[in-house]
Amino acid sequence: MPIHTPINELFDIRHPIILAPMAGVSGGALAAAVSNAGGLGVIGGGYGDRDWLTRELDAAGNAPVGVGFITWSLAKQPDLLDLALERAPKAIFLSFGSIGSFTARIARSSARLIVQVQTVQQAREAAGEGAAVIVAQGAEAGGHGGSRATFPLVPAVVDAVHPLPVVAAGGIADGRGLAAALMLGAAGAVCGTVFYASVEALADPKAKDTLVAASGDETQRSSVFDLARGMDWPKPWTVRTLENAFSRRWGADLGGLRDKLAAEQRRYAEAREAGDFSTAAVIAGEAADLVRSVRPAAAIMADMVDGAAALLRDPPALRAPAQRRPV
């Protein structure tokens, strides 16, 4: 059965799934693939590389996509918002920082404003500043985030900003997660980790293979890789990645890492260039267990939607014991 929620109409999409704007990973081809499969693809504008963003907007072709920015970084290069808005995106997706200086320009455009938050208070503030959609991001998510878990955060945000649509993020990688998000009152899901391992993602093939072989048990939330990459992330946000030899060496000794930072940053950059993910980070979330192969984005979308629809139609917990089956 089709799954229709308020964001279907808001973005003119068939399925209530939004691609997480993963910096350096959610490029134009992946965003277009998600949009063409019925969701909303979002290009990850990341830390503000103008040439990269222009190239990936071109790569999306005529597909109706959005553009996401790390808000505190966009504040250093605000003209990048104009670059994105010139392409008439379906949405602008802002995360991690004050949105007030950007809302007027977005409101004058045809793009809808999506704001990702990690607390109920942030959700109320974003709603008051003109967000069309709130993304409630739990700590299970890959990449940067806060400390609250998805399951209790989503309904709390739903209650706080009703009737504004809320989309769940963090730990959602299959039909079970999408169905659970809808039951919590969300109007859909933002998904990143499962699309990191898509054919169209810009991630290094070795990084995709590392994710496919990994477990959510092997993820951590820390600042170690921000230091290694020279990213001056403000508090309280930390980044969830897969653990590796580098994070095990330095994760509990950030002071020691700072003492040797120049040499370790060079070593890290060399490892990333060489595709050595025993040192370089694979930025993925606790849903890693649910990602078992590298697949086209359209196949990921179809399985997620079909799985959620089947569960909503016939919840396994309500079946008689003899009729229950794995899902």
C-alpha positions as CSV (number, residue, x, y, z in Angstrom):
1,M,0.0,0.0,0.0
2,P,1.2,3.5,-0.7
3,I,2.4,5.5,2.4
4,H,1.1,9.1,2.3
5,T,2.0,11.7,4.9
6,P,2.1,15.5,4.9
7,I,5.6,15.6,3.4
8,N,4.4,13.7,0.3
9,E,2.3,16.7,-0.6
10,L,4.7,19.3,0.7
11,F,7.6,18.0,-1.6
12,D,5.5,16.3,-4.3
13,I,7.1,12.9,-3.6
14,R,5.7,9.4,-3.6
15,H,7.4,8.1,-0.5
16,P,8.1,9.9,2.8
17,I,11.9,9.3,2.7
18,I,14.5,12.0,2.6
19,L,18.2,11.5,1.9
20,A,20.5,12.8,4.6
21,P,22.7,15.5,3.2
22,M,26.0,13.7,4.0
23,A,28.9,15.9,3.3
24,G,31.1,14.6,0.5
25,V,28.8,11.5,0.1
26,S,25.4,12.8,-0.9
27,G,26.3,14.1,-4.3
28,G,24.1,15.0,-7.3
29,A,23.9,11.4,-8.6
30,L,22.7,10.0,-5.3
31,A,20.3,12.8,-4.6
32,A,18.8,12.4,-8.1
33,A,18.5,8.6,-7.7
34,V,16.6,9.0,-4.4
35,S,14.3,11.7,-6.0
36,N,13.8,9.6,-9.1
37,A,12.8,6.7,-6.9
38,G,10.1,8.7,-5.2
39,G,11.8,10.3,-2.2
40,L,13.5,13.6,-1.7
41,G,17.2,13.6,-2.5
42,V,19.3,16.2,-0.8
43,I,22.9,17.2,-1.9
44,G,25.2,17.5,1.1
45,G,26.7,21.0,0.8
46,G,28.9,20.2,3.8
47,Y,31.7,22.6,4.7
48,G,31.3,25.0,1.7
49,D,33.3,23.9,-1.3
50,R,31.8,26.1,-4.1
51,D,33.3,24.1,-6.9
52,W,32.1,20.8,-5.4
53,L,28.6,22.1,-4.9
54,T,28.4,23.5,-8.4
55,R,29.6,20.2,-9.9
56,E,27.1,18.2,-7.8
57,L,24.2,20.4,-8.6
58,D,25.0,19.9,-12.3
59,A,25.3,16.2,-11.7
60,A,21.7,16.1,-10.4
61,G,20.5,17.2,-13.8
62,N,16.8,17.9,-13.9
63,A,15.9,15.8,-10.8
64,P,14.0,17.7,-8.2
65,V,16.5,17.7,-5.3
66,G,17.2,19.8,-2.1
67,V,20.5,21.1,-0.8
68,G,21.7,20.7,2.8
69,F,24.2,22.9,4.7
70,I,26.1,22.7,8.0
71,T,24.6,25.9,9.3
72,W,27.6,27.2,11.3
73,S,29.8,26.7,8.3
74,L,27.4,28.3,5.9
75,A,27.5,31.4,8.1
76,K,31.1,31.8,7.0
77,Q,30.2,31.6,3.3
78,P,26.6,32.8,3.2
79,D,26.7,33.4,-0.6
80,L,26.6,29.6,-1.0
81,L,23.0,29.7,-0.1
82,D,22.4,32.0,-3.1
83,L,24.2,29.6,-5.3
84,A,21.9,26.8,-4.2
85,L,18.7,28.9,-4.4
86,E,19.6,29.9,-8.0
87,R,19.0,26.3,-8.9
88,A,15.4,26.3,-7.5
89,P,15.8,23.4,-5.1
90,K,12.8,21.7,-3.6
91,A,14.2,22.3,-0.1
92,I,17.1,23.8,1.9
93,F,18.1,21.5,4.8
94,L,19.9,23.3,7.6
95,S,21.6,21.5,10.5
96,F,23.8,22.6,13.5
97,G,23.6,26.2,14.2
98,S,21.4,29.4,14.2
99,I,19.2,29.6,11.2
100,G,17.9,33.2,11.7
101,S,20.2,34.9,9.2
102,F,19.1,32.6,6.4
103,T,15.3,32.2,6.8
104,A,14.3,35.4,5.0
105,R,16.1,34.5,1.8
106,I,14.7,31.0,1.9
107,A,11.2,32.3,2.5
108,R,11.4,34.5,-0.6
109,S,12.3,31.4,-2.7
110,S,10.3,28.4,-3.8
111,A,12.3,26.1,-1.5
112,R,10.9,24.7,1.7
113,L,13.0,25.0,4.8
114,I,13.9,21.8,6.6
115,V,15.7,22.2,10.0
116,Q,17.3,19.4,11.8
117,V,17.4,19.5,15.6
118,Q,18.6,17.3,18.5
119,T,16.5,18.7,21.3
120,V,12.9,19.7,21.9
121,Q,13.9,23.3,22.7
122,Q,15.8,23.5,19.4
123,A,12.6,22.2,17.6
124,R,10.5,24.9,19.2
125,E,13.0,27.6,18.2
126,A,13.1,26.3,14.6
127,A,9.3,26.2,14.3
128,G,9.2,29.8,15.5
129,E,11.7,30.8,12.9
130,G,9.8,29.5,9.9
131,A,10.8,25.9,9.4
132,A,8.4,24.0,7.2
133,V,9.6,20.6,8.4
134,I,11.5,19.6,11.6
135,V,13.9,16.7,11.5
136,A,14.3,15.1,15.0
137,Q,17.7,13.5,14.9
138,G,18.6,10.9,17.5
139,A,22.1,10.1,18.7
140,E,22.1,6.8,16.8
141,A,22.6,8.7,13.5
142,G,25.9,8.6,11.7
143,G,27.8,11.9,11.5
144,H,27.3,14.8,13.8
145,G,24.5,14.9,16.3
146,G,23.5,15.3,19.9
147,S,22.9,13.0,22.8
148,R,19.2,12.1,22.8
149,A,17.9,8.8,21.4
150,T,15.6,8.7,18.4
151,F,12.8,6.7,20.0
152,P,11.9,9.2,22.8
153,L,13.0,12.3,21.0
154,V,10.7,12.0,18.0
155,P,7.3,11.9,19.8
156,A,8.4,14.6,22.1
157,V,9.3,16.9,19.2
158,V,6.0,15.9,17.4
159,D,4.1,17.0,20.5
160,A,6.1,20.2,20.8
161,V,5.7,21.6,17.3
162,H,2.3,20.1,16.2
163,P,0.9,20.6,13.6
164,L,4.2,21.1,11.8
165,P,5.4,17.9,10.2
166,V,8.3,16.1,11.9
167,V,10.7,13.7,10.2
168,A,12.7,11.1,12.2
169,A,16.4,10.6,11.8
170,G,18.9,8.3,13.5
171,G,19.1,4.5,13.2
172,I,16.5,4.1,10.3
173,A,17.7,1.9,7.5
174,D,14.9,-0.5,6.6
175,G,11.1,-0.8,6.5
176,R,10.9,-1.6,10.2
177,G,12.6,1.7,11.1
178,L,10.3,3.6,8.7
179,A,7.2,2.0,10.1
180,A,8.4,2.7,13.7
181,A,9.0,6.3,12.9
182,L,5.5,6.7,11.5
183,M,4.0,5.0,14.6
184,L,5.9,7.6,16.7
185,G,4.1,10.4,14.9
186,A,6.7,11.2,12.4
187,A,5.8,12.1,8.8
188,G,8.7,10.2,7.4
189,A,12.4,9.4,7.8
190,V,15.7,10.9,7.0
191,C,18.2,8.1,6.1
192,G,21.9,8.4,5.7
193,T,23.9,5.3,6.7
194,V,22.0,2.9,4.4
195,F,22.5,5.3,1.4
196,Y,26.2,5.7,2.3
197,A,26.6,2.1,1.0
198,S,24.6,2.9,-2.2
199,V,26.1,2.5,-5.7
200,E,25.6,6.2,-6.4
201,A,27.1,7.5,-3.1
202,L,30.5,9.4,-3.4
203,A,32.0,7.4,-0.6
204,D,35.2,5.5,-1.3
205,P,34.4,1.9,-2.4
206,K,36.6,0.6,0.4
207,A,34.7,2.7,2.9
208,K,31.4,1.2,1.6
209,D,32.8,-2.3,2.0
210,T,34.0,-1.5,5.5
211,L,30.5,-0.4,6.4
212,V,28.9,-3.5,5.0
213,A,31.1,-5.6,7.1
214,A,30.6,-3.6,10.3
215,S,28.2,-3.7,13.2
216,G,26.5,-0.9,15.0
217,D,28.3,-2.2,18.1
218,E,31.5,-0.9,16.5
219,T,30.4,2.8,16.3
220,Q,31.4,5.6,18.6
221,R,30.5,9.2,19.1
222,S,33.6,11.4,19.7
223,S,35.5,14.5,18.5
224,V,38.7,12.5,17.6
225,F,38.1,12.6,13.8
226,D,37.1,16.3,13.9
227,L,40.5,17.0,15.4
228,A,42.2,14.7,12.9
229,R,40.5,16.5,10.0
230,G,41.0,20.0,11.3
231,M,37.3,20.6,11.7
232,D,36.6,23.1,14.5
233,W,33.1,21.8,15.4
234,P,31.3,23.8,18.1
235,K,29.9,22.1,21.2
236,P,27.8,20.1,21.9
237,W,28.0,18.2,18.6
238,T,30.2,15.1,18.2
239,V,30.5,12.8,15.3
240,R,29.5,9.1,15.1
241,T,31.8,6.9,13.1
242,L,32.9,3.3,12.9
243,E,35.7,2.6,15.4
244,N,39.1,1.9,13.9
245,A,42.7,1.7,15.0
246,F,43.1,5.5,14.9
247,S,40.0,6.1,17.1
248,R,41.0,3.4,19.5
249,R,44.5,5.0,19.9
250,W,43.3,8.5,20.4
251,G,39.6,8.5,21.3
252,A,40.3,8.4,25.1
253,D,43.4,10.7,24.8
254,L,42.3,13.8,23.0
255,G,44.9,15.8,24.9
256,G,47.6,13.5,23.6
257,L,46.3,13.9,20.1
258,R,46.4,17.7,20.4
259,D,50.0,17.4,21.5
260,K,50.9,15.6,18.2
261,L,48.2,17.2,16.1
262,A,50.2,18.4,13.1
263,A,51.9,15.0,12.5
264,E,48.7,13.1,13.1
265,Q,46.7,15.3,10.8
266,R,49.2,14.6,8.1
267,R,49.0,10.9,8.7
268,Y,45.3,11.0,8.7
269,A,45.2,13.0,5.4
270,E,47.6,10.5,3.8
271,A,45.4,7.6,4.9
272,R,42.2,9.1,3.6
273,E,43.9,9.7,0.2
274,A,45.1,6.1,0.1
275,G,41.7,4.7,1.2
276,D,43.2,3.3,4.5
277,F,40.2,3.1,6.8
278,S,42.1,1.7,9.6
279,T,43.0,5.3,10.1
280,A,40.5,7.4,8.0
281,A,36.9,7.6,9.3
282,V,33.9,5.8,7.9
283,I,31.1,8.1,9.1
284,A,28.2,5.8,9.7
285,G,25.6,5.2,12.4
286,E,24.2,2.4,14.6
287,A,22.1,1.1,11.7
288,A,25.3,-0.4,10.3
289,D,24.0,-3.9,11.1
290,L,21.2,-3.4,8.6
291,V,23.5,-2.5,5.7
292,R,24.6,-5.8,4.2
293,S,25.5,-5.0,0.6
294,V,26.2,-2.1,-1.7
295,R,23.0,-1.6,-3.8
296,P,21.4,1.0,-6.0
297,A,19.5,3.7,-4.2
298,A,16.3,2.8,-6.0
299,A,16.5,-0.8,-4.6
300,I,17.1,0.5,-1.1
301,M,14.1,2.8,-1.4
302,A,11.8,0.1,-2.8
303,D,12.7,-2.4,0.0
304,M,12.2,0.2,2.7
305,V,8.8,1.4,1.4
306,D,7.5,-2.1,0.7
307,G,8.8,-3.4,4.1
308,A,7.1,-0.5,6.0
309,A,3.9,-0.9,4.1
310,A,3.7,-4.7,4.9
311,L,4.3,-4.1,8.6
312,L,1.7,-1.3,8.8
313,R,-0.8,-3.6,7.1
314,D,0.0,-6.7,9.2
315,P,2.0,-5.9,12.4
316,P,3.9,-9.1,13.4
317,A,3.3,-8.6,17.1
318,L,-0.5,-8.8,16.5
319,R,-0.2,-12.2,14.7
320,A,-1.1,-15.4,16.4
321,P,2.2,-17.2,17.5
322,A,1.9,-19.9,14.8
323,Q,1.6,-17.2,12.1
324,R,4.6,-15.0,13.2
325,R,7.5,-14.8,10.8
326,P,10.7,-12.9,10.7
327,V,10.5,-9.5,9.1
